Amino acid sequence: MTESTSNNSEIKRLQDELQLRDQLVQQLSQELFRLVKGNNQFMPQPEIADRQKAESRMLREQLQEVEEQVTFYQEQINSRDQEIYQLRQANQEMTDRVQTIEHALQEMPEIYRRKFEDRMVPIKEKIDRLQRENKQLHVELQSVSYRLAVKTRRSSNQVDLPAFGRRVSGPIPNFGSL
């Protein structure tokens, strides 16, 4: 920024100097024209004419140098303006990208929650189906067990008592001697 300011002040100074020289050349031209027009007999002296030509040539050379400097600085300004424009464009693109990424990041938890719920639907359905099948099988098992128990009782009209093995006769063991 300071370099641009210094370039601008240098250009302004050179333009002012150029304007001053243009005014001097204009005044000199007007004075010469007035002298020549006012005095028809006027013949410039060769040394004055040579000196004026030398000054005029020197002023033209200085003017040319100033114009070249102005052109150079103007090209640099244009180049930097273009660079600034490109950097602003790149900055805007990056800002847009960052905003897009931030928006995507903010939506991520909701997206994952929905996807998780979507994946859980078939699993929940399978669990519900298996639980229904399990209940149905349990009911069927109880029904079959009941029918089997009823059938067994009808066929034997006996009370189901546990059967113990034959007892061997002999003394009853003493727990103290063991």
Legacy VTK file of the C-alpha trace (Angstrom):
# vtk DataFile Version 3.0
C-alpha trace
ASCII
DATASET POLYDATA
POINTS 178 float
0.000 0.000 0.000
2.820 2.424 0.863
4.641 1.505 -2.329
1.519 2.360 -4.308
1.254 5.677 -2.439
4.899 6.492 -3.118
4.419 5.564 -6.791
1.371 7.798 -6.979
3.206 10.717 -5.350
6.182 10.224 -7.701
3.835 10.211 -10.708
2.111 13.356 -9.412
5.462 15.115 -8.940
6.584 14.138 -12.449
3.286 15.269 -13.945
3.602 18.643 -12.191
7.159 19.017 -13.471
6.025 18.095 -16.978
3.227 20.642 -16.826
5.644 23.355 -15.663
8.007 22.604 -18.537
5.143 22.627 -21.012
4.167 26.074 -19.726
7.743 27.316 -20.082
7.959 26.006 -23.652
4.602 27.624 -24.429
5.717 30.961 -22.964
8.993 30.774 -24.850
7.155 30.025 -28.091
4.763 32.915 -27.545
7.604 35.300 -26.735
9.524 34.240 -29.841
6.422 34.595 -31.982
5.716 38.039 -30.533
9.296 39.195 -31.112
9.396 37.894 -34.662
5.985 39.275 -35.532
6.624 42.655 -33.889
10.019 43.179 -35.509
10.244 42.118 -39.137
13.853 43.107 -39.185
14.547 40.802 -36.275
17.091 38.204 -37.030
18.014 36.093 -34.131
21.617 36.092 -33.316
23.206 32.735 -34.027
24.544 32.178 -30.499
21.134 32.982 -28.950
19.356 30.785 -31.476
21.834 27.954 -30.807
21.409 28.376 -27.074
17.615 28.355 -27.425
17.789 25.294 -29.675
19.993 23.546 -27.125
17.598 24.463 -24.323
14.657 23.357 -26.436
16.398 20.049 -27.269
17.287 19.573 -23.587
13.690 20.300 -22.581
12.409 17.824 -25.194
14.807 15.160 -23.903
13.729 15.804 -20.328
10.114 15.714 -21.446
10.756 12.394 -23.199
12.386 10.981 -20.040
9.478 12.138 -17.897
6.976 10.629 -20.342
8.897 7.337 -20.261
8.889 7.376 -16.455
5.171 8.133 -16.401
4.555 5.269 -18.850
6.718 2.917 -16.765
4.923 3.817 -13.538
1.544 3.583 -15.221
2.396 0.073 -16.459
3.457 -0.903 -12.943
0.241 0.502 -11.518
-1.803 -1.395 -14.101
0.138 -4.582 -13.368
-0.419 -4.225 -9.631
-4.073 -3.374 -10.145
-4.443 -6.581 -12.169
-2.632 -8.546 -9.455
-4.884 -7.028 -6.780
-7.949 -7.925 -8.836
-6.752 -11.530 -9.225
-5.995 -11.793 -5.501
-9.437 -10.452 -4.657
-11.005 -12.981 -7.026
-8.980 -15.812 -5.438
-9.935 -14.555 -1.983
-13.616 -14.500 -2.939
-13.385 -18.038 -4.340
-11.700 -19.252 -1.152
-14.303 -17.495 0.990
-17.077 -19.175 -1.004
-15.371 -22.565 -0.629
-14.945 -22.096 3.120
-18.611 -21.150 3.477
-19.642 -24.224 1.479
-17.462 -26.478 3.634
-18.742 -24.874 6.848
-22.318 -25.381 5.675
-21.585 -29.034 4.830
-19.958 -29.549 8.236
-22.967 -28.072 9.988
-25.251 -30.460 8.108
-23.094 -33.558 8.762
-24.635 -34.580 12.116
-28.150 -34.419 10.665
-27.102 -36.323 7.543
-25.445 -39.070 9.608
-28.447 -39.253 11.954
-30.810 -39.718 8.997
-28.545 -42.300 7.371
-28.247 -44.169 10.672
-32.030 -44.131 11.061
-32.442 -45.346 7.474
-30.026 -48.218 8.134
-31.741 -49.060 11.405
-35.195 -49.451 9.807
-34.519 -52.920 8.278
-32.708 -54.008 11.456
-35.651 -52.940 13.653
-38.043 -54.688 11.274
-35.973 -57.883 11.476
-35.854 -57.676 15.303
-39.644 -57.200 15.421
-40.133 -60.151 13.046
-37.804 -62.368 15.101
-39.559 -61.381 18.341
-42.953 -62.226 16.808
-41.593 -65.559 15.562
-40.077 -66.220 18.999
-43.419 -65.517 20.730
-45.237 -67.714 18.238
-42.731 -70.535 18.717
-42.977 -70.131 22.503
-46.780 -70.347 22.318
-46.527 -73.411 20.081
-43.998 -75.009 22.457
-46.285 -74.426 25.440
-49.217 -75.859 23.490
-47.255 -78.946 22.455
-45.924 -79.384 26.018
-49.416 -79.130 27.434
-50.841 -81.582 24.909
-48.001 -83.997 25.574
-48.502 -83.739 29.328
-52.254 -84.296 28.994
-51.710 -87.258 26.683
-49.163 -88.787 29.045
-51.457 -88.424 32.071
-54.423 -89.913 30.250
-52.496 -92.913 29.154
-51.067 -93.754 32.562
-53.577 -92.464 35.113
-50.690 -92.418 37.501
-49.159 -89.624 39.373
-45.774 -88.861 38.113
-43.447 -89.405 41.021
-39.759 -89.429 40.769
-38.271 -92.905 40.674
-35.338 -93.595 42.932
-32.909 -96.431 42.364
-33.154 -99.664 44.384
-31.972 -99.367 47.825
-29.166 -101.578 49.021
-29.797 -103.017 52.445
-27.262 -102.346 55.042
-26.421 -99.948 57.693
-27.160 -96.330 57.196
-23.983 -94.394 56.829
-22.963 -92.195 59.703
-21.974 -88.747 58.674
-19.517 -88.444 61.492
-17.364 -91.291 60.221
-17.037 -90.017 56.760
LINES 1 179
178 0 1 2 3 4 5 6 7 8 9 10 11 12 13 14 15 16 17 18 19 20 21 22 23 24 25 26 27 28 29 30 31 32 33 34 35 36 37 38 39 40 41 42 43 44 45 46 47 48 49 50 51 52 53 54 55 56 57 58 59 60 61 62 63 64 65 66 67 68 69 70 71 72 73 74 75 76 77 78 79 80 81 82 83 84 85 86 87 88 89 90 91 92 93 94 95 96 97 98 99 100 101 102 103 104 105 106 107 108 109 110 111 112 113 114 115 116 117 118 119 120 121 122 123 124 125 126 127 128 129 130 131 132 133 134 135 136 137 138 139 140 141 142 143 144 145 146 147 148 149 150 151 152 153 154 155 156 157 158 159 160 161 162 163 164 165 166 167 168 169 170 171 172 173 174 175 176 177
